């Protein structure tokens, strides 16, 4: 498919592409090996992502200590 950049640096996404991503309004844009890469970004309400993480932690049966231990382990790996 072909898309043209306008004088205002805007590109219209082809309809066939937009139809495959009906709930996406924002894209993360980058250049990789000379190609423009658009990655859909899903926006959520403030605190919604944290709520999902807490629900997952609870479902896994992890304790606050388990999470703390994991954080300490991950921080050691960065050094």
Phi and psi restraints in degrees (range 20) as a CNS / XPLOR table:
assign (resid 1 and name C) (resid 2 and name N)
       (resid 2 and name CA) (resid 2 and name C) 1.0 -114.2 20.0 2
assign (resid 2 and name N) (resid 2 and name CA)
       (resid 2 and name C) (resid 3 and name N) 1.0 135.7 20.0 2
assign (resid 2 and name C) (resid 3 and name N)
       (resid 3 and name CA) (resid 3 and name C) 1.0 -132.4 20.0 2
assign (resid 3 and name N) (resid 3 and name CA)
       (resid 3 and name C) (resid 4 and name N) 1.0 139.8 20.0 2
assign (resid 3 and name C) (resid 4 and name N)
       (resid 4 and name CA) (resid 4 and name C) 1.0 -110.2 20.0 2
assign (resid 4 and name N) (resid 4 and name CA)
       (resid 4 and name C) (resid 5 and name N) 1.0 136.5 20.0 2
assign (resid 4 and name C) (resid 5 and name N)
       (resid 5 and name CA) (resid 5 and name C) 1.0 -81.3 20.0 2
assign (resid 5 and name N) (resid 5 and name CA)
       (resid 5 and name C) (resid 6 and name N) 1.0 132.1 20.0 2
assign (resid 5 and name C) (resid 6 and name N)
       (resid 6 and name CA) (resid 6 and name C) 1.0 -85.1 20.0 2
assign (resid 6 and name N) (resid 6 and name CA)
       (resid 6 and name C) (resid 7 and name N) 1.0 175.2 20.0 2
assign (resid 6 and name C) (resid 7 and name N)
       (resid 7 and name CA) (resid 7 and name C) 1.0 -64.9 20.0 2
assign (resid 7 and name N) (resid 7 and name CA)
       (resid 7 and name C) (resid 8 and name N) 1.0 -18.9 20.0 2
assign (resid 7 and name C) (resid 8 and name N)
       (resid 8 and name CA) (resid 8 and name C) 1.0 -95.8 20.0 2
assign (resid 8 and name N) (resid 8 and name CA)
       (resid 8 and name C) (resid 9 and name N) 1.0 17.8 20.0 2
assign (resid 8 and name C) (resid 9 and name N)
       (resid 9 and name CA) (resid 9 and name C) 1.0 59.2 20.0 2
assign (resid 9 and name N) (resid 9 and name CA)
       (resid 9 and name C) (resid 10 and name N) 1.0 36.3 20.0 2
assign (resid 9 and name C) (resid 10 and name N)
       (resid 10 and name CA) (resid 10 and name C) 1.0 -109.3 20.0 2
assign (resid 10 and name N) (resid 10 and name CA)
       (resid 10 and name C) (resid 11 and name N) 1.0 146.3 20.0 2
assign (resid 10 and name C) (resid 11 and name N)
       (resid 11 and name CA) (resid 11 and name C) 1.0 -128.2 20.0 2
assign (resid 11 and name N) (resid 11 and name CA)
       (resid 11 and name C) (resid 12 and name N) 1.0 133.0 20.0 2
assign (resid 11 and name C) (resid 12 and name N)
       (resid 12 and name CA) (resid 12 and name C) 1.0 -93.2 20.0 2
assign (resid 12 and name N) (resid 12 and name CA)
       (resid 12 and name C) (resid 13 and name N) 1.0 126.7 20.0 2
assign (resid 12 and name C) (resid 13 and name N)
       (resid 13 and name CA) (resid 13 and name C) 1.0 -74.7 20.0 2
assign (resid 13 and name N) (resid 13 and name CA)
       (resid 13 and name C) (resid 14 and name N) 1.0 138.2 20.0 2
assign (resid 13 and name C) (resid 14 and name N)
       (resid 14 and name CA) (resid 14 and name C) 1.0 -59.1 20.0 2
assign (resid 14 and name N) (resid 14 and name CA)
       (resid 14 and name C) (resid 15 and name N) 1.0 145.0 20.0 2
assign (resid 14 and name C) (resid 15 and name N)
       (resid 15 and name CA) (resid 15 and name C) 1.0 -55.4 20.0 2
assign (resid 15 and name N) (resid 15 and name CA)
       (resid 15 and name C) (resid 16 and name N) 1.0 -39.7 20.0 2
assign (resid 15 and name C) (resid 16 and name N)
       (resid 16 and name CA) (resid 16 and name C) 1.0 -63.0 20.0 2
assign (resid 16 and name N) (resid 16 and name CA)
       (resid 16 and name C) (resid 17 and name N) 1.0 -31.8 20.0 2
assign (resid 16 and name C) (resid 17 and name N)
       (resid 17 and name CA) (resid 17 and name C) 1.0 -74.6 20.0 2
assign (resid 17 and name N) (resid 17 and name CA)
       (resid 17 and name C) (resid 18 and name N) 1.0 -47.1 20.0 2
assign (resid 17 and name C) (resid 18 and name N)
       (resid 18 and name CA) (resid 18 and name C) 1.0 -60.6 20.0 2
assign (resid 18 and name N) (resid 18 and name CA)
       (resid 18 and name C) (resid 19 and name N) 1.0 -36.2 20.0 2
assign (resid 18 and name C) (resid 19 and name N)
       (resid 19 and name CA) (resid 19 and name C) 1.0 -64.9 20.0 2
assign (resid 19 and name N) (resid 19 and name CA)
       (resid 19 and name C) (resid 20 and name N) 1.0 -25.5 20.0 2
assign (resid 19 and name C) (resid 20 and name N)
       (resid 20 and name CA) (resid 20 and name C) 1.0 -81.8 20.0 2
assign (resid 20 and name N) (resid 20 and name CA)
       (resid 20 and name C) (resid 21 and name N) 1.0 -11.4 20.0 2
assign (resid 20 and name C) (resid 21 and name N)
       (resid 21 and name CA) (resid 21 and name C) 1.0 -130.8 20.0 2
assign (resid 21 and name N) (resid 21 and name CA)
       (resid 21 and name C) (resid 22 and name N) 1.0 63.1 20.0 2
assign (resid 21 and name C) (resid 22 and name N)
       (resid 22 and name CA) (resid 22 and name C) 1.0 -63.8 20.0 2
assign (resid 22 and name N) (resid 22 and name CA)
       (resid 22 and name C) (resid 23 and name N) 1.0 -28.8 20.0 2
assign (resid 22 and name C) (resid 23 and name N)
       (resid 23 and name CA) (resid 23 and name C) 1.0 -101.8 20.0 2
assign (resid 23 and name N) (resid 23 and name CA)
       (resid 23 and name C) (resid 24 and name N) 1.0 13.5 20.0 2
assign (resid 23 and name C) (resid 24 and name N)
       (resid 24 and name CA) (resid 24 and name C) 1.0 -103.1 20.0 2
assign (resid 24 and name N) (resid 24 and name CA)
       (resid 24 and name C) (resid 25 and name N) 1.0 125.7 20.0 2
assign (resid 24 and name C) (resid 25 and name N)
       (resid 25 and name CA) (resid 25 and name C) 1.0 -114.4 20.0 2
assign (resid 25 and name N) (resid 25 and name CA)
       (resid 25 and name C) (resid 26 and name N) 1.0 -20.5 20.0 2
assign (resid 25 and name C) (resid 26 and name N)
       (resid 26 and name CA) (resid 26 and name C) 1.0 -125.0 20.0 2
assign (resid 26 and name N) (resid 26 and name CA)
       (resid 26 and name C) (resid 27 and name N) 1.0 146.4 20.0 2
assign (resid 26 and name C) (resid 27 and name N)
       (resid 27 and name CA) (resid 27 and name C) 1.0 -131.0 20.0 2
assign (resid 27 and name N) (resid 27 and name CA)
       (resid 27 and name C) (resid 28 and name N) 1.0 142.4 20.0 2
assign (resid 27 and name C) (resid 28 and name N)
       (resid 28 and name CA) (resid 28 and name C) 1.0 -86.5 20.0 2
assign (resid 28 and name N) (resid 28 and name CA)
       (resid 28 and name C) (resid 29 and name N) 1.0 125.4 20.0 2
assign (resid 28 and name C) (resid 29 and name N)
       (resid 29 and name CA) (resid 29 and name C) 1.0 -111.6 20.0 2
assign (resid 29 and name N) (resid 29 and name CA)
       (resid 29 and name C) (resid 30 and name N) 1.0 131.6 20.0 2
assign (resid 29 and name C) (resid 30 and name N)
       (resid 30 and name CA) (resid 30 and name C) 1.0 -146.8 20.0 2
assign (resid 30 and name N) (resid 30 and name CA)
       (resid 30 and name C) (resid 31 and name N) 1.0 169.6 20.0 2
assign (resid 30 and name C) (resid 31 and name N)
       (resid 31 and name CA) (resid 31 and name C) 1.0 -118.0 20.0 2
assign (resid 31 and name N) (resid 31 and name CA)
       (resid 31 and name C) (resid 32 and name N) 1.0 127.0 20.0 2
assign (resid 31 and name C) (resid 32 and name N)
       (resid 32 and name CA) (resid 32 and name C) 1.0 -130.5 20.0 2
assign (resid 32 and name N) (resid 32 and name CA)
       (resid 32 and name C) (resid 33 and name N) 1.0 117.7 20.0 2
assign (resid 32 and name C) (resid 33 and name N)
       (resid 33 and name CA) (resid 33 and name C) 1.0 51.1 20.0 2
assign (resid 33 and name N) (resid 33 and name CA)
       (resid 33 and name C) (resid 34 and name N) 1.0 43.0 20.0 2
assign (resid 33 and name C) (resid 34 and name N)
       (resid 34 and name CA) (resid 34 and name C) 1.0 81.4 20.0 2
assign (resid 34 and name N) (resid 34 and name CA)
       (resid 34 and name C) (resid 35 and name N) 1.0 3.3 20.0 2
assign (resid 34 and name C) (resid 35 and name N)
       (resid 35 and name CA) (resid 35 and name C) 1.0 -112.1 20.0 2
assign (resid 35 and name N) (resid 35 and name CA)
       (resid 35 and name C) (resid 36 and name N) 1.0 141.8 20.0 2
assign (resid 35 and name C) (resid 36 and name N)
       (resid 36 and name CA) (resid 36 and name C) 1.0 -81.8 20.0 2
assign (resid 36 and name N) (resid 36 and name CA)
       (resid 36 and name C) (resid 37 and name N) 1.0 128.3 20.0 2
assign (resid 36 and name C) (resid 37 and name N)
       (resid 37 and name CA) (resid 37 and name C) 1.0 -116.6 20.0 2
assign (resid 37 and name N) (resid 37 and name CA)
       (resid 37 and name C) (resid 38 and name N) 1.0 125.5 20.0 2
assign (resid 37 and name C) (resid 38 and name N)
       (resid 38 and name CA) (resid 38 and name C) 1.0 -109.0 20.0 2
assign (resid 38 and name N) (resid 38 and name CA)
       (resid 38 and name C) (resid 39 and name N) 1.0 122.6 20.0 2
assign (resid 38 and name C) (resid 39 and name N)
       (resid 39 and name CA) (resid 39 and name C) 1.0 -115.9 20.0 2
assign (resid 39 and name N) (resid 39 and name CA)
       (resid 39 and name C) (resid 40 and name N) 1.0 126.3 20.0 2
assign (resid 39 and name C) (resid 40 and name N)
       (resid 40 and name CA) (resid 40 and name C) 1.0 -60.5 20.0 2
assign (resid 40 and name N) (resid 40 and name CA)
       (resid 40 and name C) (resid 41 and name N) 1.0 138.8 20.0 2
assign (resid 40 and name C) (resid 41 and name N)
       (resid 41 and name CA) (resid 41 and name C) 1.0 -116.6 20.0 2
assign (resid 41 and name N) (resid 41 and name CA)
       (resid 41 and name C) (resid 42 and name N) 1.0 122.9 20.0 2
assign (resid 41 and name C) (resid 42 and name N)
       (resid 42 and name CA) (resid 42 and name C) 1.0 -96.0 20.0 2
assign (resid 42 and name N) (resid 42 and name CA)
       (resid 42 and name C) (resid 43 and name N) 1.0 119.1 20.0 2
assign (resid 42 and name C) (resid 43 and name N)
       (resid 43 and name CA) (resid 43 and name C) 1.0 -87.5 20.0 2
assign (resid 43 and name N) (resid 43 and name CA)
       (resid 43 and name C) (resid 44 and name N) 1.0 139.9 20.0 2
assign (resid 43 and name C) (resid 44 and name N)
       (resid 44 and name CA) (resid 44 and name C) 1.0 -131.7 20.0 2
assign (resid 44 and name N) (resid 44 and name CA)
       (resid 44 and name C) (resid 45 and name N) 1.0 161.4 20.0 2
assign (resid 44 and name C) (resid 45 and name N)
       (resid 45 and name CA) (resid 45 and name C) 1.0 -63.9 20.0 2
assign (resid 45 and name N) (resid 45 and name CA)
       (resid 45 and name C) (resid 46 and name N) 1.0 149.6 20.0 2
assign (resid 45 and name C) (resid 46 and name N)
       (resid 46 and name CA) (resid 46 and name C) 1.0 -53.6 20.0 2
assign (resid 46 and name N) (resid 46 and name CA)
       (resid 46 and name C) (resid 47 and name N) 1.0 131.2 20.0 2
assign (resid 46 and name C) (resid 47 and name N)
       (resid 47 and name CA) (resid 47 and name C) 1.0 86.8 20.0 2
assign (resid 47 and name N) (resid 47 and name CA)
       (resid 47 and name C) (resid 48 and name N) 1.0 -11.1 20.0 2
assign (resid 47 and name C) (resid 48 and name N)
       (resid 48 and name CA) (resid 48 and name C) 1.0 -66.8 20.0 2
assign (resid 48 and name N) (resid 48 and name CA)
       (resid 48 and name C) (resid 49 and name N) 1.0 -42.1 20.0 2
assign (resid 48 and name C) (resid 49 and name N)
       (resid 49 and name CA) (resid 49 and name C) 1.0 -63.9 20.0 2
assign (resid 49 and name N) (resid 49 and name CA)
       (resid 49 and name C) (resid 50 and name N) 1.0 -40.9 20.0 2
assign (resid 49 and name C) (resid 50 and name N)
       (resid 50 and name CA) (resid 50 and name C) 1.0 -63.8 20.0 2
assign (resid 50 and name N) (resid 50 and name CA)
       (resid 50 and name C) (resid 51 and name N) 1.0 -38.7 20.0 2
assign (resid 50 and name C) (resid 51 and name N)
       (resid 51 and name CA) (resid 51 and name C) 1.0 -61.9 20.0 2
assign (resid 51 and name N) (resid 51 and name CA)
       (resid 51 and name C) (resid 52 and name N) 1.0 -40.7 20.0 2
assign (resid 51 and name C) (resid 52 and name N)
       (resid 52 and name CA) (resid 52 and name C) 1.0 -65.0 20.0 2
assign (resid 52 and name N) (resid 52 and name CA)
       (resid 52 and name C) (resid 53 and name N) 1.0 -42.8 20.0 2
assign (resid 52 and name C) (resid 53 and name N)
       (resid 53 and name CA) (resid 53 and name C) 1.0 -63.0 20.0 2
assign (resid 53 and name N) (resid 53 and name CA)
       (resid 53 and name C) (resid 54 and name N) 1.0 -45.9 20.0 2
assign (resid 53 and name C) (resid 54 and name N)
       (resid 54 and name CA) (resid 54 and name C) 1.0 -62.0 20.0 2
assign (resid 54 and name N) (resid 54 and name CA)
       (resid 54 and name C) (resid 55 and name N) 1.0 -39.4 20.0 2
assign (resid 54 and name C) (resid 55 and name N)
       (resid 55 and name CA) (resid 55 and name C) 1.0 -63.0 20.0 2
assign (resid 55 and name N) (resid 55 and name CA)
       (resid 55 and name C) (resid 56 and name N) 1.0 -42.8 20.0 2
assign (resid 55 and name C) (resid 56 and name N)
       (resid 56 and name CA) (resid 56 and name C) 1.0 -64.4 20.0 2
assign (resid 56 and name N) (resid 56 and name CA)
       (resid 56 and name C) (resid 57 and name N) 1.0 -43.4 20.0 2
assign (resid 56 and name C) (resid 57 and name N)
       (resid 57 and name CA) (resid 57 and name C) 1.0 -60.6 20.0 2
assign (resid 57 and name N) (resid 57 and name CA)
       (resid 57 and name C) (resid 58 and name N) 1.0 -43.7 20.0 2
assign (resid 57 and name C) (resid 58 and name N)
       (resid 58 and name CA) (resid 58 and name C) 1.0 -64.3 20.0 2
assign (resid 58 and name N) (resid 58 and name CA)
       (resid 58 and name C) (resid 59 and name N) 1.0 -42.3 20.0 2
assign (resid 58 and name C) (resid 59 and name N)
       (resid 59 and name CA) (resid 59 and name C) 1.0 -63.6 20.0 2
assign (resid 59 and name N) (resid 59 and name CA)
       (resid 59 and name C) (resid 60 and name N) 1.0 -32.0 20.0 2
assign (resid 59 and name C) (resid 60 and name N)
       (resid 60 and name CA) (resid 60 and name C) 1.0 -79.9 20.0 2
assign (resid 60 and name N) (resid 60 and name CA)
       (resid 60 and name C) (resid 61 and name N) 1.0 -10.2 20.0 2
assign (resid 60 and name C) (resid 61 and name N)
       (resid 61 and name CA) (resid 61 and name C) 1.0 77.1 20.0 2
assign (resid 61 and name N) (resid 61 and name CA)
       (resid 61 and name C) (resid 62 and name N) 1.0 21.8 20.0 2
assign (resid 61 and name C) (resid 62 and name N)
       (resid 62 and name CA) (resid 62 and name C) 1.0 -79.8 20.0 2
assign (resid 62 and name N) (resid 62 and name CA)
       (resid 62 and name C) (resid 63 and name N) 1.0 146.0 20.0 2
assign (resid 62 and name C) (resid 63 and name N)
       (resid 63 and name CA) (resid 63 and name C) 1.0 -100.1 20.0 2
assign (resid 63 and name N) (resid 63 and name CA)
       (resid 63 and name C) (resid 64 and name N) 1.0 170.7 20.0 2
assign (resid 63 and name C) (resid 64 and name N)
       (resid 64 and name CA) (resid 64 and name C) 1.0 -60.7 20.0 2
assign (resid 64 and name N) (resid 64 and name CA)
       (resid 64 and name C) (resid 65 and name N) 1.0 -36.7 20.0 2
assign (resid 64 and name C) (resid 65 and name N)
       (resid 65 and name CA) (resid 65 and name C) 1.0 -64.5 20.0 2
assign (resid 65 and name N) (resid 65 and name CA)
       (resid 65 and name C) (resid 66 and name N) 1.0 -42.0 20.0 2
assign (resid 65 and name C) (resid 66 and name N)
       (resid 66 and name CA) (resid 66 and name C) 1.0 -58.5 20.0 2
assign (resid 66 and name N) (resid 66 and name CA)
       (resid 66 and name C) (resid 67 and name N) 1.0 -44.1 20.0 2
assign (resid 66 and name C) (resid 67 and name N)
       (resid 67 and name CA) (resid 67 and name C) 1.0 -65.7 20.0 2
assign (resid 67 and name N) (resid 67 and name CA)
       (resid 67 and name C) (resid 68 and name N) 1.0 -44.0 20.0 2
assign (resid 67 and name C) (resid 68 and name N)
       (resid 68 and name CA) (resid 68 and name C) 1.0 -60.2 20.0 2
assign (resid 68 and name N) (resid 68 and name CA)
       (resid 68 and name C) (resid 69 and name N) 1.0 -43.8 20.0 2
assign (resid 68 and name C) (resid 69 and name N)
       (resid 69 and name CA) (resid 69 and name C) 1.0 -61.4 20.0 2
assign (resid 69 and name N) (resid 69 and name CA)
       (resid 69 and name C) (resid 70 and name N) 1.0 -41.4 20.0 2
assign (resid 69 and name C) (resid 70 and name N)
       (resid 70 and name CA) (resid 70 and name C) 1.0 -65.1 20.0 2
assign (resid 70 and name N) (resid 70 and name CA)
       (resid 70 and name C) (resid 71 and name N) 1.0 -40.1 20.0 2
assign (resid 70 and name C) (resid 71 and name N)
       (resid 71 and name CA) (resid 71 and name C) 1.0 -64.3 20.0 2
assign (resid 71 and name N) (resid 71 and name CA)
       (resid 71 and name C) (resid 72 and name N) 1.0 -45.7 20.0 2
assign (resid 71 and name C) (resid 72 and name N)
       (resid 72 and name CA) (resid 72 and name C) 1.0 -61.0 20.0 2
assign (resid 72 and name N) (resid 72 and name CA)
       (resid 72 and name C) (resid 73 and name N) 1.0 -42.6 20.0 2
assign (resid 72 and name C) (resid 73 and name N)
       (resid 73 and name CA) (resid 73 and name C) 1.0 -60.9 20.0 2
assign (resid 73 and name N) (resid 73 and name CA)
       (resid 73 and name C) (resid 74 and name N) 1.0 -45.2 20.0 2
assign (resid 73 and name C) (resid 74 and name N)
       (resid 74 and name CA) (resid 74 and name C) 1.0 -65.0 20.0 2
assign (resid 74 and name N) (resid 74 and name CA)
       (resid 74 and name C) (resid 75 and name N) 1.0 -39.1 20.0 2
assign (resid 74 and name C) (resid 75 and name N)
       (resid 75 and name CA) (resid 75 and name C) 1.0 -65.7 20.0 2
assign (resid 75 and name N) (resid 75 and name CA)
       (resid 75 and name C) (resid 76 and name N) 1.0 -35.7 20.0 2
assign (resid 75 and name C) (resid 76 and name N)
       (resid 76 and name CA) (resid 76 and name C) 1.0 -65.8 20.0 2
assign (resid 76 and name N) (resid 76 and name CA)
       (resid 76 and name C) (resid 77 and name N) 1.0 -33.7 20.0 2
assign (resid 76 and name C) (resid 77 and name N)
       (resid 77 and name CA) (resid 77 and name C) 1.0 -68.2 20.0 2
assign (resid 77 and name N) (resid 77 and name CA)
       (resid 77 and name C) (resid 78 and name N) 1.0 -24.5 20.0 2
assign (resid 77 and name C) (resid 78 and name N)
       (resid 78 and name CA) (resid 78 and name C) 1.0 -74.6 20.0 2
assign (resid 78 and name N) (resid 78 and name CA)
       (resid 78 and name C) (resid 79 and name N) 1.0 -24.6 20.0 2
